[in-house]
Amino acid sequence: MFSGIVEGQATLTSRTEEKSIVKMEFRTTAFNPTDLDLGASIAINGVCLTAISLDKDSFSVDVSTETLKCTNIGELEEEDVVNIEQSLKVGDSIDGHFVFGHVDEVSTVHKIEALDQTKILHFSLSEEGRRFVVKKGSIAINGVSLTVNAVSDSGFQVMIIPHTLEKTSFNDFKKGTRANIEYDMLARYVQNQKD
C-alpha cells in the first residue's frame, strides 16, 4: 500500500523481454534501493511492482503481460522518467490517500492550462470510471495522490502545484499523454453499495 506522495523519479535504463515477462531496470537518486528488502513493493507510475534486484542507485522489476496491457508501463522506452514511491511501513505518515497500486484505467490528457506557476490538467475518463470520481475527492494519477477540481461529462481536471510539478513527471505532460488512473478505494466501496 502507498500514500500517493511520490518520493521522486526514476529513469528506465534497460528493458528486456523474456517470454511473458519484461524485465525493467530503473536508476534513481530518490532513495537508496539497497535500504529495501529484495521482494519489496515499489510503485512505478502508480503500479505496484516487486523489486527483484537492488543496487545503490538502481533496482529491477519483472512486469507481467497483464500489467503491460492494463497500464502505461508497457509504453515506456529507455530514458523515460517515471514517478516512484516505496510502500508504506507501519507508523509512516499518510499525507495523501490510500493508494493500492492497482491501476483501474489508462486516461489521456486532452487539455493543459497554464495558470501562473501551476497547471490544470484535463483528463478523459471512461463512463464507468466517472462513477468513482467526485469533485474534491481523491484520485491517483501515475501514482500521485491528487484532489479532483472538477468533473465533466467526459472526464475530470486536477490542478498541479509547483512542488508537485518539480517532484513528479507532470511537468513533461502534454496533450495526448497517457496516465495510469486509480480511483479512490472509498469511492469504489460507496458506489458498490449504491449498485
Secondary structure, DSSP 8 states (H G I E B T S, - for coil): -B-S---EEEEEEEEEEETTEEEEEEEESSS-GGGS-TT-EEEETTEEEEEEEE-SSEEEEEEEHHHHHHSSGGG--TT-EEEEEE---TT----S--B-S---EEEEEEEEEEETTEEEEEEE--HHHHTT--TT-EEEETTEEEEEEEE-SSEEEEEE-HHHHHHSGGGG--TT-EEEEEE-HHHHHHHHHH-
